[in-house]
Amino acid sequence: MTLVGAILEKVKSNTSVNKKYYSPPPENVENIEVPLKKSHKKKICHSNRVRAKVDTSPLPLDTTRWYRHLTEFRSSVLRINNENMELLRAIKEAHFKSGKVDCRWEAYPERTLNHYNNRVHFYQRMNKANEDMHRRIMKSGPKVVTTADHRRDWAKNRRKIIEGAQAKFVLFPPVPQACLEDEAFAAPPGFKRPRVYITLRIRGWAVMGVLTAELFTDVCPNTCRLFVELMDGDGSGFGYVGTCFFRKVPGLYWSGGDVSHNNGFGCYAQCGRTVPIGAENFHFSHSMPGLLSMCVTKDNEMCGIFNITFKPLPQFDLHNVVFGRIVRPCRTYESISQLGSALSTWPVVEVSATRRQLENGWVCGAPNTRVLDIRRLHRKRHEQ
């Protein structure tokens, strides 16, 4: 009987059932029979006190096995990388020397044929590039003025020179006449309309220029009187000097003259006047550029806000009263006609000075102090 069979029979016997071991019994070394060296057969111990010891603990973790082949793997990766780099360098070198790189070739051509094929391909590429360039030159138009255009311009200039030589000689050029597209705005015979001068500047920058305005005192005397009063300053702090154009639509019109709020929401009421100035006359239509018109509120009241038009605007008729015009040609008027944006207030264009001529001399406008006081008040509120 083997040792395993003896252990199983012992377990099935009553002696093994009666004895309870809370831990594996110790091995008795004295009762174990050691086989003799002369005999090659192993003797089996049949002692009842011997018990087998079973080791169920896991094998110890050997972390050195992880790094056992790391050095060889790294050296193989570096070797493969170096081989790839050498191969890539050889391909680039062959490409730069106008050679052919084709891994499908089984047999390389002779050196003389290789050089001949490279030259043939080079000539073919050059011919194709020349054909493309010739096609582009033939399709594109000339970037310089042709001789026919020069001859045509010279014929026009020659004709003008001959006509000017045949005309009368004028030592001093004539005074330019004012542009007046609509004859309805011309002054009546024998009546001289007054003119005022408005100086414009950009806030924080230099002066832009001067606008010369002619007032229609023969048609709108009360509106012109209100405009002149605000130009000079009414004595209580209201005036056009220091106010800005709060609405600038390029190519259409500019709006300004709000002496109370300086943003288009104010309305000026004259001191000592119990009845406001109403819409005096809608005789003139906005039929030409360069007109001065004053806004009329819903209550039929003139509030001092005026417009400068840059084109005919019939939609302003019966809403604004035309009381003057800008004397043209005027460089300042032409420069401001394309300035500004309907969605932005920048740049801020202000009325820096106003003046008009009387018999005794010039009258200059007083600066507006009410708008400055409002600015200081808003600044103090933001600081608090």
C-alpha angles and dihedrals in degrees: 000000000000127000093254092052092050091051092050092050091048091053090052093049124091095248091064092048095051095049115070119196117197090193133020109285117248118258118252105221094185094065094050111103114221113215117240119253093233093061119068093201119092117232117225118225114230096187115141093213095062117098129183120246115220117196109208097169117120122255115269116262113250109200093181089074089068093061096036096102099025094102093051092047092050093049091050092050091050091048092051091047092052091050091051092050092050090050092049091048090052092050092050092047091051091047094050090050090057092252129144122250113197120153091193094069112110095187125027117226122244119278094248092052090046091055091046093051091049091053092048092052090047092054091048092053091048092050091050092049090049091050092051091049092048090050092052092047092051094047099044119081125238116279093204129066112269124235092249091057091049091051092048092051092046091053090054093047092047091052091051092048092052092047091048092049091052093050124088119278114250117194096195121033117243120261110263113251123230117262109246114169094175116050090203089080094056116115116257115256114276094014122109115204119214121246130212130194124223120193116207130199139169113248109260093008141076130295115281099202146276129290118209112210127191115209123216096223091157092063105025107026097158095047091048090049091053090049093049091047092055091046092055095037123253094241096250097081100275120121146121096253108100097018122115137220101260095189123044117174108177114231093010117056148312126228126204144131102097097151096176106045103005092218105083097264098091131092124202121223118192119240113254094013114122096181116050121231110264132202100302104190138353092188096119124064126211091252101139139031124264099047127146114218131172122221121244119210125222088262090059093253130141107228101181097253110132136189133217111208125209098189139014108294111184089170088074092061115116089013101067131035116229107221103158149355140230111252107239148236089057126155093206091054092050092048096051095045092081097034126105137022133255091226098044137051094210126140097042107218114195136188101247099179143354131198141170133187126245132176092265095045142280126334116208123200123251117236120256111254099176094068090048090052090052090051091051090049092052090046092053091049091052091048092051 
